[in-house]
Amino acid sequence: INAEYMGGAAATPTPPPYGYVPPIVFFRQHFDLYANTRPVRSVPLDLVCTRPNVDMLVVRENTECLYGGKEQYITEQDGMVGKVAIGERVITEKATLRIAHFAFKMALLRSKRRGRPGHVTIVHKANVLGFTDGLFLETCLKVAQDYPSVMVDNSLLDSFMYKVNQHPAEYDVVVAPNTWGNIISNAVAPLVGGLGMVHGLNDSETMIIGEPIHGTPAHLQGTGTANPIATMRAAAGVADHLDPKYNIHTHFEKAVHEVLLDKAHLTHDIGGSSSSEQLAAELMTHFKNIICTPKRF
């Protein structure tokens, strides 16, 4: 397989039936899309939670941890009262080596664009989960030795969440196991405009799938008010992989910046009253103007 894919999210039924696996989780595991990258960047919005100078990349291991879906009920035993459910959390050295090298390589690439040394923060709960997160932390620190020009530190998940909301601009690349990576990227999204602004790329050596990190906002179905920016950013990210020389994602980011500064066509979640279609159309108008400028490519 050598392909790129962009698709819509499928709503998870509530409650999910026994054995249900969300389609995006199936794709990640089936195609071994081991790296989930989620850029978190400041935008020109004047909202309650938004913060300036944020330029963070959350790198999430994408194939194991609690997302393996290995759960079971156990039968009643002596002294047991009520139901007992057990979930199996798997962290392997092999998968951690892959995601750690990916994170440090991304830090090197970003350091060239940002004009300063790369910095990787490893987020974990090794103080409580000594075997699983202990292995993740140990392996990431071992990989760090191969990248002496990249600064590295580590933080407990709860401590990190406190510090990143205080000083989000201090972070560069954040690498974490699957479950923690999902929590982190969703929790920091309000710093840059909310879930409607943040996209993710599920990556491997042979395939990439783009997605808005919010999944399916079922409560907005049929209203025409959902923010399309995260989905369109994901499409631009996939297009960059199809042919990097055109810098599609960079040009689309400029269109996003222009439209947000104009403030005339924003959806409700980012301070406006326009529909999804109106915002998307305005973004495409700006994007077309940008890419049609002479000598753009």
Beta strands, then each sheet from edge to edge (+ up, - down):
strand 1: 3-6
strand 2: 35-41
strand 3: 55-61
strand 4: 71-73
strand 5: 85-87
strand 6: 119-124
strand 7: 151-156
strand 8: 173-176
strand 9: 199-203
strand 10: 207-212
sheet 1: 1+ 10+ 9- 2+ 3- 8- 6- 7-
sheet 2: 4+ 5-
end
